[in-house]
Amino acid sequence: MPSSHYMALLLALLVLLLAGVLLAGHRRRERDQREHLRAMREREEKLRLSLWASNELYWQYDLERHELEKVQIEPGRSDDLDVQVDLDTDHQIHPDDVQPVLQRLRAYVTGHAPMFLSEHRIHDEQGGWQWVRARGRAVARDDNGRITKIAGTARNVTANRAQERERRIATEVTRHMVEAVVVLDEEFHFVTVNPAFTRMSGYEAEDVVGKDASLTNSEQHDAAFYEQSRKAMREEGHWDSEMWQRRKDGREFLCAVRTHAILEPGTQRRLYVLVATDITDRRRIEQELRYLANYDTLTNLPNRTLLAERLSRAIVRARRQGTCVALLFLDLDRFKDINDSLGHATGDRILRMAAQRLQQAAGATHTVARIGGDEFTVVLEDLAHAGEADACAQRVIDAFDEPMLIDDRQEIVITPSIGISLYPDHAQVPTDLLKHADTAMYQAKAAGRHTFMRYTESMDSNSRRRAGLVASLRRAIERDELRLAYQPQLSLADGRIRCVEALLRWHSSEHGEVPPAQFIPLAEESGMIVAIGEWVLREACNTLSDWQRQGLDDISIAVNVSATQLLHSDLPRTVERILRETGVDPGQLELELTESVLMAKADLAAERLQFFRRIGVSIAVDDFGTGYSSLAYLRRLPITTLKIDKAFIDDLGRPGDTEDAAITTTVIAMARSLGLNVVAEGVETAEQLAFLRQHRCDVVQGYWLSPPLQARQCLEFVHGWPEREGSAMRAAAEEGATHATP
């Protein structure tokens, strides 16, 4: 074969070989490209899956264009994950977070931070704000190496921050709680405690964590008590009770414990949360208060409260068993004279010795009580006949015959007077037994003292009640039985309530509600009206002061003053002192006196009234028209107000009533001519109101406006009067028109 052919064949083979190599390389490149594309798709899919699973979005921020590109992965219609791309040219950051974000970005760009990391608020799709945690690094730089683009991921952490905030708040609350909070595991080992536990028990957290809760058990409970509490926690999931615990120093304290079972988040293990409050001091105070409520602190005998309870039980037992109960009411004769002459300290010693003698004479099985002052009682149970009560009373009298040794040089003999009442012969309830025994005791005093008397129905009921009222009235203030009611007065000129009258009321524990017409004369006759009057004045001023603190500062208060107070006591100094102590302005106090008081000792009355006017206190003449004074005389006194008695108001507006109408109109006209304010008492109907308004009466008071009210109710009434005023006046006008229609 010619050599040219060989050369051509060789060339052909080389071409074929080169083509094969090129083809193989092309196929390899195609295969590599397919592998690369597949790997890229896998990486993209993994990236998408990672972003979706982590609930994060990919972002890229162009520092030069200030554009934010956000890529978020969301599930598609099938199992595919769709890519949501959003180019945000107006990325809004919460105004409070803009500067912190810029500072962190600047720190990264200038190389002072290894990455951009920030938590801040951005606008969400609903137009609100959501917290995001964003982090990123540079992905592009310019020719000078400056960062131009940053990319990274961001996650919505709003819920996480809320949870973290709640956790921090819960931690702080627990840390600052006064109550001890303890968490125990299923085996009742300490898991954690708060600082209050340390303050309460003396144990630090490191002293108890991991140890059994029995570390603080007290010996005041047996082991069964604690085991029962743990059993209740396991079976019922809660346990509330009181238990004694032991401090680290060995002292014991009483605490109220509330326990609840919970599941630990994450592990679902059962935990027990105990909240304990140290009630040692509270229980001690309760016991002391219970003692004070039931026992007399001077003699350690039961007081009136415990007496009533025990007497009630004795009556119930006697009713069930068919036996007799006797109540002995004992009063020490002339003890006031001894107390005044020897002093209160000696008087207290005598009362203590009297209590001991009385208990010894009555016997330890019977209730001996001190119900106030120098008054004692003895409850005798299971008596077969009344003679046993008489025998006990005689033993008591005999026991007091022996002199009391006050000190080494002084002896004193004090005698008792005793009244006796019996169940079921004389009464069925404790209050009646006490009242009848009290009556019998006063009869014993009337019979010459140093004796006893048994109650009988033949005892004069009037004198009995009178004596009982006087005796009870002497103790009314210390028993807190007196109270004040307040009746508003309406100014007809402007429709405002500018004054209220303080009215004294007495609810006696023995006699029930006693009308003022009964007890006030007794108080005046016995001289007790001075102390009672001072109490009334102070109570009224304290009430007015309280009202002022509650926003009622444009009202005055009227207080009644008796003749004894005005003429036989240092009333000016008392009024001045009470006004100073209560902070009441003298211009807001009005003293009401009757005509008879002013006429009794005219010169002395005028002198004292002048003093009150000088300091700014107003003076009113109460029940005007029922006495024998005249306006001409009253003109010489510094009075400011006349109060027309209810007797002249009752028939006003009725057909044929000319006399009362004439008297009322005359008094109003004359008072106005003298520049006096006129108050009409006892206004109860619209006709009376219309008549008084027509004749230019200044002020009305009575049930048409309001009955006497308790202090709180009166305050509410006055505060609410502007809203009531219109309807009240309309109703009065309609009622008056109705009655005026023929």
C-alpha positions, 0 to 999 in steps of 0.5 A, a space after each residue: 500500500 502506498 505510503 500516502 494511503 498509510 498517512 491518510 489512514 493514520 490521519 483518519 484514525 487520529 481524527 476518530 480518536 480525537 472525536 472519541 475523546 471530545 465526545 467522551 469529554 462532552 458526555 462527562 461534562 454533561 454528566 457532571 453538569 447534571 450531577 451539579 444541577 441535581 446537587 444544586 436542586 438538592 441544596 436548594 430543596 434542603 435550604 427551602 426545607 430548612 427555612 420552612 422548618 425553622 420558620 425563618 425567612 432569608 433576607 438580603 439587604 442592599 446597603 447602596 440601594 436600601 432595598 430589602 429582598 425577603 425570601 420566605 418558604 410556604 407550603 404549596 398546594 401539593 407537597 412542594 414548598 413554594 418560594 415567596 420573594 418580596 422586594 421591600 423598598 420601604 422597610 419600616 422599623 419601629 421608631 424606638 428600634 431604628 437607632 439600635 438597629 443602625 448602631 448594630 449595622 454600623 458596628 458590623 460594617 466597620 468590623 467591630 462585630 463579627 456579624 450583624 445581630 439584632 432584635 427589633 420590631 417591624 411591621 407585620 401583615 396586619 399593620 401591627 408590630 412584630 418582634 424579629 431576631 435577624 442575623 447576617 453577614 456580608 455577601 458582596 463588596 465593592 472594589 475597595 472591599 466595602 460591604 455592599 450587601 448583607 444577607 441572612 435569616 430572620 425569625 418572628 420571636 414575638 411569642 418567644 418574647 411574650 413568653 420570656 416576659 411572662 417568665 421574668 414577671 413570674 420569677 420576679 413576682 415569686 421572688 418578691 412574694 411575702 408568702 414562701 413558695 416551695 416546689 417539690 418533686 414527686 418524691 417530695 424533695 425540694 426542687 426550688 424555693 423563693 427568698 420568702 422561704 429563706 426569710 421564714 425558715 432560715 434555710 438558704 436554697 442550697 441548704 434544702 434543694 434535693 433534700 426531703 421536705 421533712 427537713 422542716 417538720 415540727 414535733 408538734 405534729 406526729 408522723 401520721 399527720 405529714 404522711 396524710 398530707 402527702 397522701 392527699 397531695 398524691 391522690 387529690 392533687 391538692 392539700 390546704 391546711 395549717 401546720 407547724 414547721 421548724 426553722 433552721 435555728 430550731 424555733 417553730 412557727 405556724 403556717 397556712 399551706 396551700 398545695 397544688 400539683 402541676 406538670 413540669 413543662 417539657 418533661 410532664 413530671 409531676 411537681 407540687 407547689 406549696 404556698 405557705 404564709 407564716 400566721 404565728 403572729 396572726 394566730 397569737 393576735 387572734 387568741 389575744 383578741 378572742 381573750 379580749 373579746 371574752 374576758 375582762 382584762 382587769 380581773 381575768 373573769 369572763 366579760 359580758 359577751 362570754 357571760 351571754 354565751 354561757 348563760 344561753 348554754 345554761 338555759 338550753 341545758 336546763 330546758 332539756 334537763 328540766 332544771 333551774 338556772 339562777 343569775 346573781 347580779 352583784 354591785 359593790 356598795 358605794 364603790 364610786 366614793 371609795 374609788 374617788 377617795 383612794 384613787 383608781 389604782 386602789 379601786 382596781 386592786 379592790 375590784 381584783 380582790 372582789 373578783 377573787 372572793 366572789 369566785 371562791 364563794 360561788 365555787 369554781 364550777 360556776 361562771 363568775 363574770 364582770 360586766 363593767 365597773 363594779 358590777 359582777 354576775 354569777 351563773 348557777 346551774 343545775 339547781 333543784 330549787 330557788 333556795 340554793 340561789 339564796 344560799 349562794 348569795 348569802 355566802 357571797 355577802 358573808 365572804 365580803 364581811 372580812 376586811 380587804 387588806 389594801 396595804 400593811 396599814 389600811 383595811 377596807 370593808 366593802 359590801 355587795 348588793 345582790 339581785 337574783 333572777 331565775 329560769 324558768 320562773 322569771 325569764 326565758 332568755 338571757 337578756 331578760 334574766 339579766 334585766 330582772 336580776 339588775 332590777 332586783 339588785 336595785 331593790 336590794 340597794 333601796 332596801 338598805 344595801 348589803 343584802 340580796 333580793 330575789 326578783 318578783 313581779 310585784 316590784 314596781 315596774 316604773 321604778 324598776 325601769 327608771 332605775 334600770 335605765 339610769 344604771 344602763 345609761 351610766 354605762 352607755 358610753 363605755 359600751 358604745 351604745 349611744 349613736 347619732 342620727 343626722 337629719 338634713 335641712 333644706 335651704 328653700 332659697 337655693 335648694 341646697 342642703 347646708 346643715 344637718 341636725 345631730 340627734 342622739 339615739 340610745 340602743 341599750 343592750 338591756 332595754 333595747 331602743 330607748 326613746 330620747 324623751 325617756 332617757 334625756 330627762 334621766 340624764 339631766 336629772 342624774 347629771 350624766 348629761 354633761 358627759 353625754 353632751 360632750 360625747 355628742 359634740 365630739 362625735 358630731 364634729 368627728 363626723 363632720 370632719 370625716 365628711 369634709 375629708 370625703 369632699 363634703 366641705 360646705 355643710 354645717 352641723 347642729 347640736 342640741 345643748 341642755 341647760 345643765 351643759 350651758 349653765 353648770 359646766 365649762 361648755 365654752 372651753 369644751 366646745 373650743 377644745 373639741 373644735 381644735 381637736 377635730 379641726 372643724 371650723 367654728 362657723 360650721 357648728 350650730 348650738 341649739 338651745 330651747 327657750 326655757 334654757 335661755 330664760 333660766 339664767 338669762 344673764 349667764 346664758 347671754 354671757 356664754 352665748 356671746 362667747 360662742 358668737 365671738 369665736 364664730 359658732 352659730 346659736 339656734 333657738 329650738 322649739 320656738 313658740 312652745 315657751 314663754 319668751 318673746 322675740 323682743 327678749 331674744 333680740 338682746 341675745 346673739 342668736 342666729 336662727 329660730 326653729 319653729 316647733 313641729 306643733 305649729 307645722 302639723 296642720 299647715 295647709 289644711 282647710 280651717 287651720 288659721 291659728 297655726 298658720 297665723 302664728 307661723 307667718 308672724 314668727 317668720 315675718 318677725 324673725 326676718 325683720 330681726 335678720 334671723 334665719 328661720 327653720 321649720 321642723 317636722 315638715 312632712 307634706 307637700 302642702 306644708 312645704 308649699 305654705 312655708 315656701 310661699 311665706 318665705 321660710 328659709 329652711 325646712 327639716 322633716 320627713 318630707 325631705 328625709 328621716 334621721 339617717 346614719 352618718 354614711 347614709 346621710 353623706 350619700 343622701 347629701 352627695 346625691 341630693 343634686 340629682 334628687 332635687 328636681 324630682 323631689 321638687 316636682 313631686 312636691 309641686 304635683 302633690 301640692 297641686 293635687 291637694 289644692 284642687 277642689 
